[in-house]
């Protein structure tokens, strides 16, 4: 368990945060391959570039067993629906989604926005 925490990106102003969840298939080898697909040596550059091009500033994925938790940070004027519709059309995005679907509990033809379920914030400490 990582108890020392994670350093976060600093911005020159406020940002919006979106939190989403998804489940992986309950298979240790598939989970290992999913983690590998997201490491620095295997994550596809075109996908990273596409994420940035739609206006996403930061994206983090955490895992506990088969449960994934994703944090997405964006500028305040970011429009989620517009960005996700555009992201789905970018080079290799459909190919990436089909590839990672083998590890996820979802339809093999689902877009990223269809796979990840948006979470509701119920508490914050500011």
C-alpha positions as CSV (number, residue, x, y, z in Angstrom):
1,X,0.0,0.0,0.0
2,X,1.3,3.5,-0.9
3,X,0.9,5.5,2.3
4,X,3.3,8.3,1.5
5,X,0.8,9.7,-1.1
6,X,1.2,11.1,-4.6
7,X,2.4,14.5,-5.7
8,X,-0.2,16.3,-7.7
9,X,0.2,18.8,-10.6
10,X,0.0,22.5,-9.7
11,X,-1.8,24.9,-11.9
12,X,-1.9,28.7,-12.1
13,X,-5.5,28.8,-11.2
14,X,-8.5,26.7,-10.3
15,X,-9.4,23.6,-12.3
16,X,-12.4,21.2,-12.4
17,X,-12.1,17.6,-11.3
18,X,-14.1,14.6,-12.6
19,X,-14.0,11.2,-10.9
20,X,-15.0,8.0,-12.6
21,X,-15.0,4.3,-11.9
22,X,-15.0,1.1,-13.8
23,X,-14.4,-2.6,-13.1
24,X,-11.9,-4.9,-14.7
25,X,-12.5,-8.6,-15.4
26,X,-11.6,-10.7,-12.3
27,X,-8.5,-12.3,-13.8
28,X,-5.0,-11.7,-12.4
29,X,-3.3,-12.0,-15.8
30,X,-5.7,-9.6,-17.5
31,X,-5.3,-7.1,-14.7
32,X,-1.5,-7.4,-15.1
33,X,-1.8,-6.8,-18.8
34,X,-4.1,-3.8,-18.2
35,X,-1.6,-2.3,-15.8
36,X,1.2,-2.9,-18.4
37,X,-0.8,-1.2,-21.1
38,X,-0.9,1.9,-19.0
39,X,2.8,2.0,-18.0
40,X,5.2,4.5,-19.5
41,X,6.7,2.0,-21.9
42,X,3.5,0.7,-23.4
43,X,0.9,3.5,-23.3
44,X,0.2,4.6,-26.8
45,X,1.5,8.1,-27.6
46,X,-1.5,8.8,-29.9
47,X,-3.9,8.3,-27.0
48,X,-1.9,10.6,-24.7
49,X,-1.8,13.2,-27.4
50,X,-5.6,12.9,-28.0
51,X,-6.3,13.2,-24.3
52,X,-4.3,16.4,-24.2
53,X,-5.8,17.8,-27.4
54,X,-9.4,17.7,-26.1
55,X,-8.3,19.9,-23.1
56,X,-7.6,17.4,-20.4
57,X,-4.8,18.7,-18.1
58,X,-4.3,15.6,-16.0
59,X,-5.6,12.1,-15.8
60,X,-4.8,9.5,-13.1
61,X,-6.0,5.9,-12.7
62,X,-5.9,4.1,-9.4
63,X,-6.7,0.4,-8.8
64,X,-7.9,-1.7,-5.9
65,X,-8.5,-5.3,-6.8
66,X,-10.7,-5.1,-10.0
67,X,-12.0,-1.6,-9.3
68,X,-10.5,1.3,-11.2
69,X,-10.9,4.9,-10.1
70,X,-10.0,7.7,-12.5
71,X,-9.4,11.4,-11.7
72,X,-9.5,13.9,-14.6
73,X,-8.6,17.5,-14.2
74,X,-9.6,20.2,-16.7
75,X,-9.8,23.9,-17.2
76,X,-13.0,25.5,-15.7
77,X,-14.5,26.1,-19.2
78,X,-14.1,22.4,-20.2
79,X,-17.2,20.8,-21.7
80,X,-17.2,17.1,-20.9
81,X,-19.7,15.9,-23.5
82,X,-18.1,17.9,-26.3
83,X,-14.6,16.7,-25.4
84,X,-15.6,13.0,-25.2
85,X,-17.4,13.2,-28.5
86,X,-14.3,14.6,-30.1
87,X,-11.9,12.2,-28.3
88,X,-13.9,9.2,-29.8
89,X,-13.0,10.4,-33.3
90,X,-9.3,10.9,-32.8
91,X,-6.6,8.6,-34.4
92,X,-6.3,5.2,-32.9
93,X,-8.9,6.0,-30.1
94,X,-11.4,3.3,-31.2
95,X,-8.5,0.9,-31.6
96,X,-7.3,1.6,-28.1
97,X,-10.8,1.3,-26.6
98,X,-11.2,-2.1,-28.4
99,X,-7.8,-3.2,-27.1
100,X,-8.4,-2.3,-23.5
101,X,-12.0,-3.7,-23.6
102,X,-10.6,-7.2,-23.3
103,X,-9.6,-6.4,-19.7
104,X,-12.7,-4.4,-18.7
105,X,-16.2,-5.4,-17.8
106,X,-17.8,-3.6,-20.7
107,X,-18.9,-4.1,-24.3
108,X,-16.1,-4.6,-26.7
109,X,-17.4,-1.7,-28.8
110,X,-17.9,0.8,-26.0
111,X,-16.3,4.3,-26.1
112,X,-14.3,5.5,-23.1
113,X,-17.2,7.7,-22.1
114,X,-19.6,4.7,-22.2
115,X,-17.2,2.5,-20.1
116,X,-16.3,4.9,-17.2
117,X,-19.1,5.8,-14.8
118,X,-19.1,9.3,-13.4
119,X,-19.1,9.4,-9.6
120,X,-20.9,11.9,-7.4
121,X,-18.9,13.8,-4.8
122,X,-20.5,13.5,-1.4
123,X,-17.8,15.2,0.7
124,X,-15.0,17.7,0.4
125,X,-12.8,19.4,3.0
126,X,-11.9,22.9,1.8
